[in-house]
Amino acid sequence: MRLTICILLIGTAFLSFAQNTNPTTIEPGPSTVLPYYIGQPARAHPLSPAGVPQNPFLAADAFSNVHNDGWMSDVYDIAGPLGNWPAMHSSTLQVARQNDVAFFVCGTMTIDSRGRIVAICMGPKESSLVLVDPYTLQVLAYKKFNVAPNPEAGYGNAYMYLDNRDRAVITQTDHVLVFEQTGPMDQPQFNLLHDYNLSQWVGPNDNIQSVMPDWQGRLWLATRKSGFIGVFDPAAATSGPVIPTLLGSLSLPEDPTLPREEISNSFAITENSAYVVTTKAMYRLTAGPDGTPRVVWRSKDYENTNVRKPGQLSAGSGTSPTILGGGNYVAINDNAEQMHVVVYRTAADLGPKEDRVVCEAPVFQKGTGATEDSIIGLDRSLVIANEYGNILNPLEPTSSPSEPGIARVDIDSNGKGCSLVWTNYQVAAPQVGPKMSSKTGLIYFYTQKFDQAGLAVYYWTAVDFRTGAVVWEQQVGTGPRFNSFLPGPAIGPTGALYVGLHDGIVSLRDTR
């Protein structure tokens, strides 16, 4: 994910604050003739739960990282809004930002054990870890960092996760930082607990792209440009700055005579394996008791134009791998001229008549398909959004049109192929990855329309998982303040939707 335009630098003191001020709302944009509310409230049509096994070192499933859980499912087993008289609140998070920042986007929003939002929020001139009240959107605490002008490292920094002790684990170019929450409930603060210096394994023009814990509590890290995979034991480190001892490492591909493969997304992790997609192929990795990573299998190269399409952040798959089907499958999108949803079998050993690739299902129109967000995965179903054409401006908030399109692909019950269940070309969701509630049967997209005057108008759009039809749409705002920069939205325990925008954060919840 790919969500930010800034990186964090080590070298100066971290500033931590507790706040008790009321939030400043985002200023409304220009008026529009487009409707404020479209459609009718939904009736819940519950689906099977996500069924993701809980990683013992992550916060409760659905709340631990930008894609919810270790399988990167983007599915919640709690209810989101049904569209019953929805009420919205917004906050610029002003106390946590400079007055002159062009925008301040919360890329990853996690939920701690008290139901509060723990988010990484960034702009061109700053970056902060922010604790937010889920009802009022009041900033409860924040910790500022210095910023350096390297967008690629910033994309990796946005892949923070929350662990099983409410600690935020953040990458910072070539460091991994762990922050704990301290202080009384009414005056919380962030305290730097660990600072793992990994600079000797991260090249001068490279950065840590993502870090995740395995089920033994070891930390796996992946670097962006060199395709480096390392594993270390955080329990062996003392508090404060420390150079950890790697238990083992490798680079992708394993053949040192071949060019390195870039890792531009996060990775999924199960009880015994990590699933990593590079700009060339899909990998399953594992580590034995000694922590040394090894390749279980590498797929054939997926189709790739080797061109960074408009709306993408790299010339390759834009998705973090999504595990589904009880752990039997892992899915990504490729970067072909005709984009496909590609599904692989996860098994280490294949049957005599089985291929590693289950299917390569084409989605959207040829030449106008690109995705830079994870695919939703539930049971044997995958939901993907088109983001082709979206212009990502790292210096100022803008609104640009993109190709519409959302689609659902199902893996056949016999595991021998896939089918396109539906495609909806009325929905344009260019900036924000979708989320789904198995309790309501609704998929939530943050969407964009343009009125007759060319003004960008933003909506929360609820889509029926079964049919792909739009059920209801609630207008959020107009103009570039209500645009975003590829964040991960969230559904909180109170049933509210949250999304980070160019000018802060917005929530939506039912009032009836």
C-alpha positions as CSV (number, residue, x, y, z in Angstrom):
1,M,0.0,0.0,0.0
2,R,1.7,2.7,-1.2
3,L,-0.3,5.2,0.7
4,T,1.9,8.1,1.6
5,I,4.2,10.7,0.1
6,C,6.7,11.0,3.0
7,I,9.3,9.0,4.9
8,L,10.4,9.2,8.4
9,L,14.0,9.9,9.4
10,I,15.9,8.8,12.5
11,G,18.1,11.3,14.2
12,T,16.0,13.8,16.2
13,A,13.9,13.5,19.3
14,F,10.4,12.3,18.9
15,L,7.7,14.6,20.1
16,S,4.7,13.2,21.9
17,F,1.6,15.1,23.0
18,A,-1.7,14.5,24.7
19,Q,-4.7,16.6,23.5
20,N,-8.1,17.4,24.9
21,T,-9.3,20.0,22.4
22,N,-12.4,19.7,20.2
23,P,-11.7,18.7,16.6
24,T,-11.9,21.2,13.8
25,T,-14.2,20.0,11.0
26,I,-13.1,19.9,7.4
27,E,-14.4,23.0,5.5
28,P,-17.2,22.2,3.1
29,G,-16.4,22.4,-0.6
30,P,-18.3,24.2,-3.3
31,S,-22.0,23.4,-3.7
32,T,-23.1,20.8,-6.3
33,V,-26.4,19.8,-7.9
34,L,-25.6,16.1,-7.4
35,P,-27.8,14.3,-4.8
36,Y,-26.8,14.2,-1.2
37,Y,-28.2,10.7,-0.7
38,I,-28.9,8.1,-3.5
39,G,-30.8,4.8,-3.1
40,Q,-32.4,3.2,-0.1
41,P,-31.2,1.8,3.2
42,A,-30.1,-1.8,2.9
43,R,-31.3,-4.9,4.7
44,A,-28.5,-7.1,6.0
45,H,-27.7,-10.3,4.1
46,P,-25.1,-12.0,6.3
47,L,-22.4,-14.1,4.6
48,S,-20.0,-16.7,6.0
49,P,-17.4,-15.1,8.3
50,A,-13.9,-14.4,7.0
51,G,-12.5,-17.3,8.9
52,V,-9.0,-15.9,9.3
53,P,-7.0,-17.6,12.1
54,Q,-5.9,-15.0,14.7
55,N,-2.2,-14.3,14.6
56,P,-1.3,-14.3,18.3
57,F,1.1,-11.4,17.8
58,L,-1.4,-9.1,16.0
59,A,-4.2,-7.0,17.3
60,A,-7.6,-8.6,17.1
61,D,-8.5,-9.6,13.5
62,A,-9.9,-6.9,11.3
63,F,-8.2,-4.2,13.3
64,S,-4.4,-4.9,13.1
65,N,-3.2,-3.4,9.8
66,V,-4.3,-1.6,6.6
67,H,-5.7,-4.9,5.2
68,N,-7.3,-6.0,8.4
69,D,-5.6,-9.2,9.3
70,G,-2.7,-11.6,8.5
71,W,-4.5,-12.9,5.4
72,M,-5.0,-9.3,4.0
73,S,-8.7,-10.1,3.6
74,D,-10.1,-6.6,3.9
75,V,-13.2,-8.3,5.4
76,Y,-14.9,-7.4,8.7
77,D,-17.1,-9.8,10.6
78,I,-18.8,-6.9,12.2
79,A,-21.6,-4.7,10.7
80,G,-20.9,-1.6,8.8
81,P,-23.6,1.1,8.1
82,L,-26.8,0.0,6.3
83,G,-27.5,3.6,5.2
84,N,-30.2,4.3,7.8
85,W,-30.1,8.1,8.1
86,P,-26.3,8.2,8.1
87,A,-24.5,10.9,10.1
88,M,-21.1,12.1,9.3
89,H,-18.3,13.7,11.4
90,S,-15.0,15.1,10.2
91,S,-11.8,16.4,11.7
92,T,-8.8,18.1,10.2
93,L,-6.7,16.6,13.1
94,Q,-5.3,20.1,13.3
95,V,-3.5,19.8,16.6
96,A,-1.5,16.9,15.2
97,R,-0.3,18.8,12.1
98,Q,1.5,22.0,10.9
99,N,-0.7,24.9,9.9
100,D,0.9,25.1,6.4
101,V,0.7,21.5,5.3
102,A,-1.1,21.1,2.0
103,F,-2.7,17.9,3.2
104,F,-2.6,15.3,6.0
105,V,-3.7,11.8,5.0
106,C,-4.1,9.0,7.5
107,G,-3.0,6.0,5.4
108,T,-3.4,3.2,7.8
109,M,-6.0,3.1,10.5
110,T,-6.0,0.4,13.1
111,I,-8.2,-0.1,16.2
112,D,-6.8,-0.7,19.7
113,S,-8.3,-2.8,22.5
114,R,-10.2,0.3,23.8
115,G,-11.8,0.9,20.4
116,R,-9.7,4.0,19.6
117,I,-8.1,4.7,16.2
118,V,-4.3,4.4,15.9
119,A,-3.2,5.8,12.6
120,I,-0.2,6.9,10.6
121,C,-1.0,10.3,9.0
122,M,1.3,12.1,6.6
123,G,1.7,15.1,4.4
124,P,4.4,16.7,2.3
125,K,6.1,18.3,5.3
126,E,5.3,16.0,8.3
127,S,4.4,12.6,9.6
128,S,2.7,11.6,12.8
129,L,1.4,8.6,14.8
130,V,-2.0,9.7,15.9
131,L,-4.5,8.4,18.5
132,V,-8.1,9.4,17.7
133,D,-11.4,9.1,19.6
134,P,-13.7,6.9,17.5
135,Y,-16.8,9.0,18.2
136,T,-15.7,12.6,18.3
137,L,-12.5,12.2,16.1
138,Q,-10.7,14.2,18.8
139,V,-6.9,13.8,18.7
140,L,-6.0,12.1,22.0
141,A,-2.3,11.9,21.5
142,Y,0.2,12.1,18.7
143,K,3.9,11.7,18.0
144,K,5.6,13.7,15.3
145,F,8.5,12.7,13.1
146,N,10.9,14.4,10.8
147,V,10.3,13.9,7.1
148,A,12.5,13.4,4.1
149,P,11.5,13.8,0.4
150,N,11.5,10.1,-0.7
151,P,8.0,9.0,-1.6
152,E,8.9,5.3,-2.1
153,A,10.1,5.0,1.5
154,G,7.0,6.7,2.6
155,Y,4.8,4.1,0.9
156,G,6.5,1.5,3.0
157,N,6.3,3.5,6.2
158,A,2.5,3.5,5.9
159,Y,2.4,-0.3,6.4
160,M,2.3,0.0,10.1
161,Y,0.6,-2.7,12.2
162,L,-0.8,-2.9,15.7
163,D,0.3,-5.8,17.8
164,N,-1.5,-7.8,20.5
165,R,-0.4,-5.3,23.2
166,D,-1.7,-2.2,21.4
167,R,1.8,-1.3,20.3
168,A,2.3,0.4,16.9
169,V,5.1,-1.2,14.8
170,I,6.3,1.2,12.1
171,T,9.0,1.0,9.4
172,Q,11.2,4.1,9.1
173,T,13.3,3.7,6.0
174,D,15.9,1.4,7.5
175,H,14.6,1.2,11.1
176,V,11.7,-0.6,12.7
177,L,10.1,1.4,15.6
178,V,7.8,0.1,18.3
179,F,5.6,2.5,20.2
180,E,3.6,1.7,23.3
181,Q,0.7,3.7,24.8
182,T,1.4,5.1,28.3
183,G,-0.3,7.4,30.7
184,P,-3.8,7.5,32.1
185,M,-6.9,7.0,29.9
186,D,-7.6,10.7,29.8
187,Q,-4.0,11.7,29.0
188,P,-2.5,9.0,26.8
189,Q,0.9,9.3,25.2
190,F,3.1,7.4,22.8
191,N,6.4,6.2,24.1
192,L,9.2,4.8,21.9
193,L,9.9,1.3,23.2
194,H,12.2,-0.2,20.6
195,D,14.3,1.1,17.7
196,Y,15.7,-1.7,15.6
197,N,18.5,-0.4,13.3
198,L,18.6,-2.5,10.1
199,S,20.6,-0.1,8.0
200,Q,23.4,-2.6,7.3
201,W,20.9,-4.7,5.4
202,V,19.1,-1.9,3.6
203,G,20.9,-0.2,0.8
204,P,21.4,3.6,0.6
205,N,18.6,4.0,-2.1
206,D,16.4,1.3,-0.6
207,N,13.9,1.1,2.2
208,I,12.0,-1.4,4.3
209,Q,8.7,-1.9,2.5
210,S,6.8,-3.9,5.1
211,V,7.2,-5.8,8.4
212,M,4.9,-8.4,9.9
213,P,5.1,-10.9,12.8
214,D,4.9,-14.6,12.4
215,W,3.1,-16.9,14.8
216,Q,6.3,-17.4,16.8
217,G,6.6,-13.6,17.3
218,R,9.6,-13.2,15.0
219,L,9.5,-10.2,12.7
220,W,9.7,-10.6,8.9
221,L,10.8,-7.7,6.8
222,A,10.9,-7.0,3.1
223,T,12.9,-4.3,1.4
224,R,11.5,-2.5,-1.7
225,K,14.2,-2.4,-4.4
226,S,16.5,-5.3,-3.5
227,G,13.9,-7.9,-2.8
228,F,15.6,-8.7,0.5
229,I,13.7,-10.8,3.1
230,G,15.0,-10.9,6.7
231,V,13.8,-12.5,9.9
232,F,14.8,-11.4,13.4
233,D,13.6,-12.1,17.0
234,P,12.5,-8.8,18.6
235,A,12.4,-10.5,22.1
236,A,16.2,-10.8,21.9
237,A,16.6,-7.0,21.8
238,T,16.8,-4.6,24.6
239,S,14.9,-1.3,24.8
240,G,16.2,1.7,22.9
241,P,18.3,1.7,19.7
242,V,19.7,-1.7,18.9
243,I,21.1,-3.6,15.9
244,P,19.3,-6.9,15.9
245,T,20.8,-10.2,14.9
246,L,19.1,-11.6,11.8
247,L,18.1,-15.2,12.2
248,G,18.4,-15.5,8.4
249,S,17.8,-13.8,5.1
250,L,17.5,-14.2,1.4
251,S,17.0,-12.1,-1.7
252,L,14.4,-12.7,-4.4
253,P,15.0,-14.3,-6.8
254,E,17.4,-16.7,-5.1
255,D,19.6,-17.0,-8.2
256,P,22.2,-14.2,-7.6
257,T,22.9,-14.0,-11.4
258,L,19.4,-12.7,-12.0
259,P,18.2,-9.1,-11.5
260,R,16.6,-8.4,-8.1
261,E,12.8,-8.3,-8.0
262,E,11.2,-5.3,-6.4
263,I,8.7,-5.7,-3.6
264,S,6.3,-2.7,-3.7
265,N,3.5,-4.0,-1.4
266,S,3.0,-5.6,1.9
267,F,2.9,-9.4,2.4
268,A,0.5,-11.9,3.9
269,I,1.4,-14.2,6.7
270,T,-0.1,-17.5,8.0
271,E,0.7,-19.9,10.8
272,N,3.7,-21.3,8.9
273,S,4.3,-19.2,5.8
274,A,4.7,-15.7,4.3
275,Y,3.3,-14.9,0.9
276,V,5.2,-12.2,-1.0
277,V,4.5,-10.8,-4.5
278,T,7.3,-9.1,-6.4
279,T,7.2,-7.2,-9.7
280,K,7.8,-10.6,-11.4
281,A,6.2,-13.5,-9.5
282,M,4.4,-14.8,-6.4
283,Y,6.3,-16.6,-3.6
284,R,5.5,-18.7,-0.7
285,L,8.2,-18.6,2.0
286,T,8.7,-20.3,5.3
287,A,11.1,-20.4,8.2
288,G,12.1,-23.3,10.4
289,P,12.8,-23.3,14.1
290,D,16.1,-21.4,13.5
291,G,14.2,-18.6,11.7
292,T,16.1,-19.0,8.4
293,P,13.7,-18.1,5.5
294,R,13.5,-20.3,2.5
295,V,11.4,-20.5,-0.7
296,V,8.7,-23.1,-0.7
297,W,7.6,-22.3,-4.2
298,R,7.9,-19.6,-6.8
299,S,5.2,-19.1,-9.4
300,K,5.9,-18.6,-13.0
301,D,6.3,-14.9,-14.0
302,Y,2.8,-13.3,-14.1
303,E,1.9,-11.2,-17.2
304,N,3.5,-7.8,-17.0
305,T,3.8,-4.9,-19.4
306,N,6.7,-3.7,-17.3
307,V,5.1,-0.3,-17.5
308,R,3.8,1.7,-14.6
309,K,0.3,2.4,-15.6
310,P,-1.5,5.7,-14.6
311,G,-2.8,4.9,-11.1
312,Q,0.0,2.6,-10.1
313,L,3.0,3.1,-7.9
314,S,5.2,0.4,-9.6
315,A,5.5,-1.5,-12.8
316,G,4.0,-4.7,-11.4
317,S,1.2,-6.1,-9.3
318,G,-0.4,-3.4,-7.2
319,T,-1.9,-5.7,-4.6
320,S,-0.7,-7.2,-1.4
321,P,-1.4,-11.0,-1.6
322,T,-4.8,-12.0,-0.4
323,I,-5.3,-15.5,1.2
324,L,-8.7,-17.0,1.0
325,G,-10.6,-20.3,0.7
326,G,-9.6,-21.6,4.1
327,G,-6.0,-20.9,3.3
328,N,-5.9,-23.0,0.1
329,Y,-5.5,-20.0,-2.3
330,V,-3.7,-16.8,-2.6
331,A,-4.6,-14.1,-5.1
332,I,-3.1,-11.0,-6.7
333,N,-3.7,-8.9,-9.9
334,D,-1.1,-8.9,-12.7
335,N,0.1,-6.0,-14.8
336,A,-1.0,-7.3,-18.3
337,E,-2.5,-5.0,-20.9
338,Q,-5.7,-6.9,-20.1
339,M,-5.5,-7.1,-16.4
340,H,-6.2,-10.4,-14.6
341,V,-7.1,-11.6,-11.2
342,V,-4.5,-14.4,-10.7
343,V,-5.2,-17.2,-8.2
344,Y,-2.6,-19.7,-7.0
345,R,-2.8,-22.8,-5.0
346,T,-0.9,-22.4,-1.7
347,A,0.0,-26.1,-1.2
348,A,3.6,-26.9,-1.1
349,D,3.1,-30.1,-3.2
350,L,0.6,-30.2,-6.1
351,G,-1.4,-33.2,-7.2
352,P,-0.6,-35.0,-10.4
353,K,-3.2,-33.0,-12.4
354,E,-2.9,-29.7,-10.6
355,D,-1.2,-26.5,-11.7
356,R,0.1,-23.8,-9.4
357,V,-2.1,-21.3,-11.2
358,V,-5.8,-21.9,-10.6
359,C,-6.9,-19.1,-13.0
360,E,-6.1,-15.8,-14.7
361,A,-9.5,-14.1,-14.8
362,P,-9.6,-11.0,-17.0
363,V,-11.2,-7.9,-15.5
364,F,-12.1,-4.5,-16.9
365,Q,-11.5,-3.3,-20.4
366,K,-8.2,-4.1,-22.2
367,G,-5.8,-1.2,-21.9
368,T,-7.7,0.6,-19.1
369,G,-7.2,-1.7,-16.1
370,A,-4.9,-1.1,-13.1
371,T,-5.1,-1.7,-9.4
372,E,-3.0,-0.3,-6.6
373,D,-4.9,-1.8,-3.7
374,S,-5.5,-5.2,-2.1
375,I,-8.2,-7.5,-3.4
376,I,-11.1,-8.4,-0.9
377,G,-11.1,-12.1,-0.2
378,L,-13.9,-14.0,1.4
379,D,-14.4,-17.8,1.1
380,R,-13.9,-18.4,-2.7
381,S,-14.8,-14.8,-3.8
382,L,-12.6,-11.9,-4.7
383,V,-13.6,-8.3,-5.2
384,I,-11.4,-5.8,-7.0
385,A,-11.6,-2.1,-7.9
386,N,-10.2,-0.4,-11.0
387,E,-7.9,2.6,-10.4
388,Y,-6.6,3.2,-13.9
389,G,-6.0,6.9,-14.7
390,N,-5.9,8.2,-11.1
391,I,-3.2,10.9,-10.9
392,L,-1.2,10.8,-7.6
393,N,0.1,14.2,-6.8
394,P,2.6,14.1,-3.9
395,L,2.8,17.9,-3.5
396,E,-0.8,19.1,-3.3
397,P,-4.4,17.8,-3.1
398,T,-6.0,17.3,-6.5
399,S,-9.0,15.5,-8.0
400,S,-8.5,13.5,-11.2
401,P,-10.9,11.2,-13.0
402,S,-10.2,7.5,-13.4
403,E,-11.7,4.6,-15.2
404,P,-14.7,3.2,-13.5
405,G,-15.1,-0.5,-12.7
406,I,-15.5,-2.9,-9.8
407,A,-15.7,-6.7,-10.3
408,R,-16.2,-10.0,-8.4
409,V,-14.4,-13.2,-9.4
410,D,-15.2,-16.5,-7.8
411,I,-13.0,-19.6,-7.6
412,D,-14.9,-22.7,-8.9
413,S,-16.0,-25.1,-6.2
414,N,-13.8,-27.8,-7.7
415,G,-10.7,-25.5,-7.6
416,K,-10.1,-25.9,-11.3
417,G,-10.8,-22.4,-12.5
418,C,-12.6,-19.1,-11.9
419,S,-15.5,-17.2,-13.2
420,L,-16.4,-13.5,-13.4
421,V,-19.6,-13.2,-11.4
422,W,-20.3,-9.5,-12.0
423,T,-18.8,-6.2,-13.2
424,N,-20.2,-2.8,-12.4
425,Y,-18.9,0.1,-14.6
426,Q,-21.0,2.7,-12.8
427,V,-18.7,2.9,-9.8
428,A,-15.4,4.8,-9.9
429,A,-13.3,4.2,-6.8
430,P,-9.9,5.6,-7.8
431,Q,-8.2,6.4,-4.5
432,V,-9.4,4.2,-1.7
433,G,-9.3,0.4,-1.3
434,P,-12.7,-1.3,-0.7
435,K,-13.8,-2.9,2.6
436,M,-16.5,-5.5,3.2
437,S,-18.8,-6.5,6.1
438,S,-19.8,-10.1,6.2
439,K,-22.5,-9.1,8.7
440,T,-24.3,-6.8,6.2
441,G,-23.2,-8.4,2.9
442,L,-22.2,-4.9,1.7
443,I,-19.0,-3.8,0.1
444,Y,-18.0,-0.2,0.9
445,F,-16.3,2.0,-1.7
446,Y,-15.1,5.6,-1.5
447,T,-16.2,6.9,-4.9
448,Q,-15.9,9.9,-7.1
449,K,-18.4,11.6,-9.5
450,F,-18.2,14.8,-11.4
451,D,-21.1,17.2,-11.8
452,Q,-22.0,19.3,-14.8
453,A,-19.5,22.0,-13.8
454,G,-16.7,19.5,-13.6
455,L,-16.6,19.6,-9.7
456,A,-15.4,16.4,-8.1
457,V,-18.0,15.0,-5.6
458,Y,-17.1,12.2,-3.2
459,Y,-19.5,9.5,-1.8
460,W,-19.5,6.4,0.4
461,T,-21.0,3.8,-1.9
462,A,-22.5,0.6,-0.6
463,V,-22.6,-2.3,-3.1
464,D,-24.4,-5.6,-2.8
465,F,-21.9,-8.4,-2.7
466,R,-24.3,-10.9,-4.3
467,T,-25.3,-8.8,-7.4
468,G,-22.8,-5.9,-7.7
469,A,-25.6,-3.4,-7.6
470,V,-25.3,-0.1,-5.8
471,V,-27.6,-0.1,-2.8
472,W,-27.1,3.4,-1.4
473,E,-24.7,6.4,-1.7
474,Q,-24.0,9.1,0.8
475,Q,-22.3,12.3,-0.3
476,V,-19.2,13.1,1.8
477,G,-18.0,16.3,0.3
478,T,-16.8,18.2,-2.8
479,G,-13.5,19.4,-4.1
480,P,-9.9,18.2,-3.5
481,R,-10.1,18.4,0.4
482,F,-12.4,15.3,0.2
483,N,-10.1,13.5,-2.2
484,S,-7.6,11.1,-0.8
485,F,-4.2,9.5,-1.5
486,L,-4.7,5.7,-1.5
487,P,-5.5,5.1,2.2
488,G,-7.0,2.1,3.8
489,P,-10.5,2.8,5.2
490,A,-11.8,1.1,8.3
491,I,-14.9,-0.1,10.0
492,G,-14.8,0.3,13.8
493,P,-16.4,-1.7,16.6
494,T,-19.2,0.9,16.8
495,G,-20.2,0.1,13.2
496,A,-18.8,3.4,11.8
497,L,-16.9,3.8,8.5
498,Y,-13.7,5.8,8.6
499,V,-11.5,7.1,5.8
500,G,-8.5,9.4,5.7
501,L,-8.8,12.4,3.3
502,H,-6.5,15.1,2.1
503,D,-7.6,17.3,4.9
504,G,-8.1,14.9,7.8
505,I,-10.6,12.1,8.6
506,V,-14.3,11.4,8.1
507,S,-16.6,9.0,9.8
508,L,-20.1,7.8,8.8
509,R,-22.5,5.8,11.0
510,D,-26.2,4.9,11.0
511,T,-28.5,6.9,13.3
512,R,-31.5,4.6,13.0
